[in-house]
Amino acid sequence: MPPRGTPDTIKKREAAAFLASINHETGGLVHIVGVNTANYSHYCDTSELYPFGCPAGRSSYYGRGPIQPSWNYNYKSAGDALEIDLLNNPNLVQNEPSVAWMTAIWYRMTQHGPGTMTPHEAIIGDHGFGETIRSINGFIECDGGNPRQVQSRVNAYLKFTQILGVDPGDKLPC
């Protein structure tokens, strides 16, 4: 389905969606790592789907950076795409700002997480901001999972669309 709206409208919605996601994931650009340290050891999948394991340690693949991707397989995929060994060196996302931003853009443009499309595709394809939420944290937040978190993301998106002077479009929650 072709996008509705002018190219400027779509660009501004894309910028607002990216900024809203970053705002939510980092608590307003305050946290560069996941806050809940109790979950750190949960992000190591050693199933046969991921034979590369967790060479940096079971508790090394928590969320970092502006989008805070987690799990060993995301660090491996991002590292492969960016030609940086993030599987063995996940702290680069936390300690190197350029790597942090590259992983955020990599996720936004190429990963669909629990969704069916990337956050970028959700906006340019006019599927709504709600689909960006599904692609980032849909298993946890969407379909009634955590309506307060969804509303927080939507509120941030509405704030950024207002700042950018663009109509937010339809389908805001997931």
C-alpha positions as a Python dict, from the first residue, in 0.01 Angstrom:
ca = {
    (1, 'M'): (0, 0, 0),
    (2, 'P'): (150, 336, -96),
    (3, 'P'): (194, 585, 186),
    (4, 'R'): (-71, 847, 244),
    (5, 'G'): (40, 1204, 265),
    (6, 'T'): (315, 1408, 114),
    (7, 'P'): (678, 1301, 130),
    (8, 'D'): (732, 1574, 394),
    (9, 'T'): (448, 1433, 605),
    (10, 'I'): (595, 1085, 590),
    (11, 'K'): (947, 1211, 672),
    (12, 'K'): (820, 1407, 972),
    (13, 'R'): (618, 1108, 1099),
    (14, 'E'): (926, 890, 1060),
    (15, 'A'): (1137, 1137, 1258),
    (16, 'A'): (867, 1167, 1526),
    (17, 'A'): (835, 788, 1554),
    (18, 'F'): (1211, 741, 1585),
    (19, 'L'): (1240, 1016, 1846),
    (20, 'A'): (940, 878, 2039),
    (21, 'S'): (1095, 531, 2046),
    (22, 'I'): (1430, 666, 2165),
    (23, 'N'): (1256, 885, 2422),
    (24, 'H'): (1067, 587, 2562),
    (25, 'E'): (1352, 336, 2558),
    (26, 'T'): (1595, 571, 2733),
    (27, 'G'): (1359, 751, 2968),
    (28, 'G'): (1409, 1078, 2782),
    (29, 'L'): (1774, 1013, 2688),
    (30, 'V'): (1863, 951, 3052),
    (31, 'H'): (1948, 579, 3052),
    (32, 'I'): (2196, 429, 2807),
    (33, 'V'): (2142, 80, 2949),
    (34, 'G'): (1839, -118, 3056),
    (35, 'V'): (1731, -19, 3405),
    (36, 'N'): (1609, -358, 3529),
    (37, 'T'): (1938, -532, 3605),
    (38, 'A'): (1751, -836, 3740),
    (39, 'N'): (1663, -929, 3380),
    (40, 'Y'): (2016, -905, 3240),
    (41, 'S'): (2082, -1281, 3256),
    (42, 'H'): (1757, -1357, 3069),
    (43, 'Y'): (1883, -1223, 2735),
    (44, 'C'): (2109, -1516, 2645),
    (45, 'D'): (1943, -1768, 2413),
    (46, 'T'): (2158, -2081, 2378),
    (47, 'S'): (1901, -2288, 2193),
    (48, 'E'): (2006, -2474, 1879),
    (49, 'L'): (1879, -2177, 1676),
    (50, 'Y'): (2169, -1974, 1812),
    (51, 'P'): (2473, -2204, 1824),
    (52, 'F'): (2707, -1907, 1871),
    (53, 'G'): (2593, -1883, 2234),
    (54, 'C'): (2684, -1599, 2465),
    (55, 'P'): (3063, -1568, 2458),
    (56, 'A'): (3063, -1237, 2650),
    (57, 'G'): (2871, -1400, 2937),
    (58, 'R'): (2507, -1482, 3011),
    (59, 'S'): (2437, -1136, 3155),
    (60, 'S'): (2600, -936, 2874),
    (61, 'Y'): (2320, -892, 2622),
    (62, 'Y'): (2086, -650, 2797),
    (63, 'G'): (1952, -341, 2623),
    (64, 'R'): (2194, -60, 2549),
    (65, 'G'): (2188, 255, 2342),
    (66, 'P'): (1900, 463, 2204),
    (67, 'I'): (1673, 170, 2106),
    (68, 'Q'): (1822, -75, 2358),
    (69, 'P'): (1810, -397, 2158),
    (70, 'S'): (1869, -698, 2378),
    (71, 'W'): (1946, -1071, 2330),
    (72, 'N'): (2263, -1230, 2203),
    (73, 'Y'): (2112, -1290, 1858),
    (74, 'N'): (2041, -916, 1814),
    (75, 'Y'): (2397, -828, 1911),
    (76, 'K'): (2525, -1088, 1663),
    (77, 'S'): (2297, -967, 1382),
    (78, 'A'): (2373, -600, 1442),
    (79, 'G'): (2744, -671, 1464),
    (80, 'D'): (2739, -873, 1142),
    (81, 'A'): (2550, -597, 960),
    (82, 'L'): (2778, -324, 1093),
    (83, 'E'): (3096, -533, 1064),
    (84, 'I'): (3167, -493, 1436),
    (85, 'D'): (3204, -789, 1671),
    (86, 'L'): (2920, -703, 1907),
    (87, 'L'): (2862, -1064, 2009),
    (88, 'N'): (3200, -1071, 2183),
    (89, 'N'): (3204, -698, 2263),
    (90, 'P'): (2847, -590, 2350),
    (91, 'N'): (2979, -307, 2570),
    (92, 'L'): (3074, -118, 2253),
    (93, 'V'): (2705, -22, 2224),
    (94, 'Q'): (2721, 130, 2570),
    (95, 'N'): (3066, 289, 2548),
    (96, 'E'): (3091, 407, 2186),
    (97, 'P'): (2820, 660, 2091),
    (98, 'S'): (2862, 602, 1718),
    (99, 'V'): (2807, 228, 1767),
    (100, 'A'): (2503, 298, 1986),
    (101, 'W'): (2341, 514, 1717),
    (102, 'M'): (2432, 270, 1440),
    (103, 'T'): (2258, -13, 1626),
    (104, 'A'): (1950, 205, 1678),
    (105, 'I'): (1928, 288, 1309),
    (106, 'W'): (2007, -74, 1215),
    (107, 'Y'): (1716, -195, 1430),
    (108, 'R'): (1473, 67, 1303),
    (109, 'M'): (1551, 1, 940),
    (110, 'T'): (1601, -377, 933),
    (111, 'Q'): (1442, -556, 1228),
    (112, 'H'): (1078, -637, 1290),
    (113, 'G'): (1116, -797, 1633),
    (114, 'P'): (783, -952, 1732),
    (115, 'G'): (604, -752, 1459),
    (116, 'T'): (562, -825, 1090),
    (117, 'M'): (749, -521, 960),
    (118, 'T'): (1029, -288, 1060),
    (119, 'P'): (943, 33, 1244),
    (120, 'H'): (1054, 220, 931),
    (121, 'E'): (820, 16, 709),
    (122, 'A'): (535, 74, 953),
    (123, 'I'): (556, 449, 906),
    (124, 'I'): (637, 475, 537),
    (125, 'G'): (374, 211, 456),
    (126, 'D'): (108, 399, 657),
    (127, 'H'): (51, 113, 900),
    (128, 'G'): (59, 352, 1194),
    (129, 'F'): (277, 426, 1492),
    (130, 'G'): (128, 127, 1676),
    (131, 'E'): (312, -108, 1444),
    (132, 'T'): (643, 51, 1543),
    (133, 'I'): (561, -37, 1905),
    (134, 'R'): (481, -395, 1803),
    (135, 'S'): (814, -422, 1622),
    (136, 'I'): (1014, -301, 1921),
    (137, 'N'): (835, -448, 2222),
    (138, 'G'): (512, -602, 2100),
    (139, 'F'): (526, -926, 2299),
    (140, 'I'): (542, -732, 2623),
    (141, 'E'): (332, -423, 2552),
    (142, 'C'): (80, -485, 2274),
    (143, 'D'): (-258, -658, 2277),
    (144, 'G'): (-328, -550, 2635),
    (145, 'G'): (13, -659, 2767),
    (146, 'N'): (104, -321, 2910),
    (147, 'P'): (-135, -44, 2805),
    (148, 'R'): (44, 218, 3020),
    (149, 'Q'): (369, 164, 2832),
    (150, 'V'): (186, 178, 2498),
    (151, 'Q'): (19, 504, 2601),
    (152, 'S'): (354, 645, 2711),
    (153, 'R'): (496, 571, 2365),
    (154, 'V'): (190, 719, 2193),
    (155, 'N'): (210, 1032, 2408),
    (156, 'A'): (574, 1079, 2311),
    (157, 'Y'): (489, 1031, 1944),
    (158, 'L'): (209, 1288, 1969),
    (159, 'K'): (448, 1532, 2137),
    (160, 'F'): (704, 1494, 1859),
    (161, 'T'): (448, 1515, 1578),
    (162, 'Q'): (320, 1837, 1738),
    (163, 'I'): (673, 1979, 1758),
    (164, 'L'): (730, 1887, 1393),
    (165, 'G'): (391, 2027, 1290),
    (166, 'V'): (258, 1709, 1130),
    (167, 'D'): (-65, 1515, 1167),
    (168, 'P'): (20, 1189, 1351),
    (169, 'G'): (-194, 970, 1127),
    (170, 'D'): (-410, 679, 1235),
    (171, 'K'): (-350, 355, 1428),
    (172, 'L'): (-145, 500, 1710),
    (173, 'P'): (-162, 220, 1972),
    (174, 'C'): (-80, -140, 1892),
}
